[in-house]
Amino acid sequence: MKPVMSEDLSGAYGALKREFCLLVDEPMACHTSFKVGGPADLFFAPETKEELVRGIARAKCLGVPVTLMGCGTNLLVKDGGIRGLVVTTKRMNKTLTITVADDGQQFVTASSGVILAALARFVMDRGFEGFTFCAGIPGTVGGAIMMNAGTNLGTISDVLVSLELVAADGRVMGVDRSELDFFHRRTSFNGLGPCVYVLGARFRVKPGDKQKIRDRWLCLLENRRSSQPGSMASAGCFFKNPDNGMPAGQLIDRAGLKGKQFGNAMVSTIHGNFIVNCGGATALEILTLKQMVEDEVKMKFNVDLKPEVKIEGE
């Protein structure tokens, strides 16, 4: 059962509802690819960065916690839901442009809610290369930056030039790539405060052979689709690959865990690093299965698996 809010928080919620177009007690199962998750107290889907900045700043002023998300493809929300204000950037998808600098370099600029695949197709259709590595990666530009999304062919940090960010207090800032640190499925915003959110980004691209780029994209996309359980609800690869040794999926496979099930959550029979919702799964079932996988891999290989999926809520 969702906790009862304090009187102070109730007043803050009321103020936010009066100022913005918000949904109340919105089921997060409707906004995540896992199709699970309890309600968000307040849910906000701004269309412009100005709306987002104003909403975040106002929530900060009122003492309401903010959780920012893209389109929920790398997110597991617990069954109790999320307290405070959940903000999705998925409607902030209008900016997508190619520019040429004075020195002849080409760049593509995208707002945070642009779907990564749409960005890649936009670049590809104009005869530029740089994004074939992300064929089949779901999610938004903002989410891809926050987790340094990528494959064994490259990561978003390889093409990133600069960002536009907003801090929790509403300050908007431009940040060069050199000011950030990138890790496996994580980006560190050094010294920029505990909470920063991506508004948009600029990436470097270069001209290429349009047909060759398209052929490579389609080949990579088909390979990804054939090796992953795309027809079942999931959040993509659940665990990060360890720094050394076998990838997480191979460890899970060798531990004999493919097809392992708890309730309506199951380790995919196609790819060991996918936990899938067989239909009607709860977050608790998924998290219990997660722990079972971690324990088995630890016992058999002495490897500590860490989740790549972001886990939120209570």
Salt bridges, closest charged atoms under 4 A:
GLU19 OE2 - ARG58 NE 2.69
ASP25 OD1 - LYS2 NZ 2.29
GLU26 OE2 - HIS31 NE2 2.83
ASP41 OD1 - LYS2 NZ 3.32
ASP41 OD1 - ARG83 NE 3.11
GLU47 OE2 - ARG91 NH2 2.39
ASP125 OD1 - ARG214 NH2 2.61
GLU164 OE1 - LYS49 NZ 2.96
ASP169 OD2 - ARG171 NE 2.92
ASP253 OD2 - LYS258 NZ 3.76
GLU294 OE2 - LYS290 NZ 2.96
GLU296 OE2 - LYS300 NZ 3.28
ASP304 OD1 - LYS298 NZ 3.41
GLU308 OE2 - ARG185 NE 3.72
GLU312 OE2 - LYS310 NZ 3.33
GLU314 OE2 - ARG83 NH1 2.61
